[in-house]
Amino acid sequence: MTTIHDLSATTIDGREQALAAYGGQVLLVVNTASQCGFTPQYQGLQELHDRYRDRGFAVLGFPCDQFGGQEPGSDDEIAAFCDRRFGVTFPLFAKVEVNGPGADPVFDLLRSSTGGLLGSRIKWNFTKFLVARDGTVLKRYAPTTKPERIAPDIEAALR
């Protein structure tokens, strides 16, 4: 069975990153956007990352421009925005597609492992996926789910 640890992704600064580097950690993988009504969730995501990282947790952000053109910037512009506006220190990756034939393999895996309101399709920016230490997908959260509401599930996965 393929897990997220079998895949790789391009970091926001253009390096190829094997996701096996996150083996043994609980992950919250999120498709993000800088000009979305949910963009303030970056703050809550950063707070989760800060709160749990010493216990083996990381947020992984994947910018996406597939929903309403809400992530129009370059990877450099996105990184600068996230740093300047929200002090983001969790790993960010290069802009990806999350649905359709051009979807990044990470999101193909996440979508096929969970359902949602639109079946396996991702509905909007800030859809979140909780991934266990072994790389299997535990749960999917709607864009409207605030990061702080995910804390109990993170706590359980870290045990």
C-alpha positions as CSV (number, residue, x, y, z in Angstrom):
1,M,0.0,0.0,0.0
2,T,1.4,3.4,-1.0
3,T,1.7,6.0,1.8
4,I,2.7,9.6,1.7
5,H,6.2,8.6,2.7
6,D,6.6,6.9,-0.7
7,L,6.2,10.2,-2.5
8,S,8.2,13.4,-3.0
9,A,7.3,17.0,-3.6
10,T,9.0,20.2,-4.7
11,T,9.7,22.6,-1.9
12,I,8.7,26.3,-2.4
13,D,12.3,27.1,-3.0
14,G,12.6,24.5,-5.8
15,R,14.2,21.5,-4.1
16,E,12.9,18.0,-4.5
17,Q,12.0,16.7,-1.0
18,A,11.3,13.0,-0.3
19,L,8.4,12.9,2.1
20,A,10.0,9.9,3.8
21,A,11.9,12.6,5.7
22,Y,8.7,13.1,7.6
23,G,8.4,9.4,8.5
24,G,7.5,8.9,12.1
25,Q,5.8,12.3,12.3
26,V,2.1,13.1,12.4
27,L,1.3,15.5,9.5
28,L,-1.4,17.9,8.7
29,V,-1.3,18.5,4.9
30,V,-3.2,21.5,3.6
31,N,-3.8,23.1,0.2
32,T,-3.4,26.8,0.9
33,A,-4.1,30.1,-0.9
34,S,-3.0,33.7,-0.1
35,Q,-6.2,35.5,-1.3
36,C,-8.9,33.3,0.1
37,G,-11.5,34.0,2.8
38,F,-9.8,31.1,4.8
39,T,-6.3,32.6,4.5
40,P,-6.3,33.7,8.1
41,Q,-6.1,30.0,8.9
42,Y,-2.4,30.3,8.3
43,Q,-2.2,31.7,11.8
44,G,-3.9,28.7,13.4
45,L,-1.9,26.3,11.3
46,Q,1.3,27.9,12.5
47,E,0.1,27.7,16.1
48,L,-0.6,24.0,15.7
49,H,2.9,23.5,14.2
50,D,4.5,25.4,17.0
51,R,2.5,23.6,19.7
52,Y,3.2,20.1,18.6
53,R,6.4,20.1,16.5
54,D,8.5,18.9,19.5
55,R,6.3,15.9,19.8
56,G,6.7,14.8,16.2
57,F,4.2,16.9,14.3
58,A,4.4,19.1,11.2
59,V,2.1,21.1,9.0
60,L,2.8,20.8,5.3
61,G,1.4,23.6,3.1
62,F,0.8,23.2,-0.6
63,P,-0.3,26.4,-2.3
64,C,-3.0,25.9,-5.0
65,D,-4.5,28.3,-7.5
66,Q,-7.3,26.0,-8.7
67,F,-10.1,27.6,-6.7
68,G,-11.1,31.1,-7.8
69,G,-7.6,32.1,-8.8
70,Q,-6.9,32.8,-5.1
71,E,-3.1,31.9,-5.3
72,P,-1.9,33.9,-8.3
73,G,1.6,34.6,-7.1
74,S,4.9,32.9,-7.8
75,D,6.4,30.5,-5.3
76,D,8.8,33.3,-4.1
77,E,5.9,35.7,-3.7
78,I,3.9,33.1,-1.8
79,A,6.8,32.3,0.6
80,A,7.3,36.1,1.3
81,F,3.6,36.6,1.9
82,C,3.4,33.7,4.4
83,D,6.5,34.8,6.2
84,R,5.6,38.5,6.3
85,R,1.9,38.2,7.1
86,F,1.8,35.1,9.3
87,G,5.4,34.2,10.3
88,V,5.0,30.8,8.7
89,T,7.9,28.4,9.6
90,F,6.2,25.1,8.7
91,P,7.3,23.6,5.4
92,L,5.8,25.1,2.2
93,F,5.9,23.4,-1.1
94,A,5.7,24.6,-4.7
95,K,2.2,25.5,-6.1
96,V,0.3,22.4,-7.1
97,E,-3.0,21.3,-8.6
98,V,-5.1,19.1,-6.2
99,N,-7.8,17.9,-8.6
100,G,-8.0,16.8,-12.2
101,P,-5.4,15.2,-14.5
102,G,-2.6,17.6,-13.4
103,A,-3.1,16.8,-9.7
104,D,0.0,16.4,-7.7
105,P,0.6,12.7,-6.6
106,V,0.4,13.7,-3.0
107,F,-3.1,15.0,-3.4
108,D,-4.1,12.0,-5.6
109,L,-3.2,9.8,-2.6
110,L,-4.9,12.0,0.0
111,R,-8.1,12.3,-2.1
112,S,-8.2,8.6,-2.8
113,S,-7.8,7.8,0.9
114,T,-10.7,9.9,2.0
115,G,-14.1,11.1,0.8
116,G,-15.6,14.5,1.0
117,L,-18.8,16.4,0.1
118,L,-17.8,16.1,-3.6
119,G,-16.6,12.4,-3.4
120,S,-12.9,12.4,-3.6
121,R,-12.6,15.8,-5.2
122,I,-11.2,18.7,-3.1
123,K,-13.9,21.3,-2.7
124,W,-11.8,24.4,-1.9
125,N,-8.7,25.9,-0.5
126,F,-7.7,24.9,3.1
127,T,-8.9,21.3,2.9
128,K,-6.8,19.5,5.5
129,F,-5.6,15.9,5.8
130,L,-4.3,14.4,9.0
131,V,-1.7,11.8,8.4
132,A,-0.5,9.2,10.9
133,R,3.1,8.5,11.8
134,D,3.1,5.5,9.4
135,G,2.1,7.7,6.5
136,T,-1.5,6.6,6.3
137,V,-4.3,9.1,6.1
138,L,-6.4,9.3,9.2
139,K,-9.0,12.0,8.5
140,R,-10.0,14.8,6.1
141,Y,-11.3,18.2,7.3
142,A,-13.4,20.7,5.3
143,P,-12.0,24.2,4.5
144,T,-14.3,25.6,7.2
145,T,-12.8,23.5,9.9
146,K,-10.6,25.9,11.9
147,P,-7.1,24.5,12.7
148,E,-7.7,24.7,16.5
149,R,-10.6,22.3,16.2
150,I,-8.2,19.6,14.9
151,A,-6.0,19.7,18.0
152,P,-7.8,16.8,19.8
153,D,-7.3,14.6,16.7
154,I,-3.6,15.6,16.6
155,E,-3.2,14.8,20.3
156,A,-4.7,11.4,19.7
157,A,-2.5,10.7,16.8
158,L,0.6,11.7,18.7
159,R,0.0,9.2,21.5
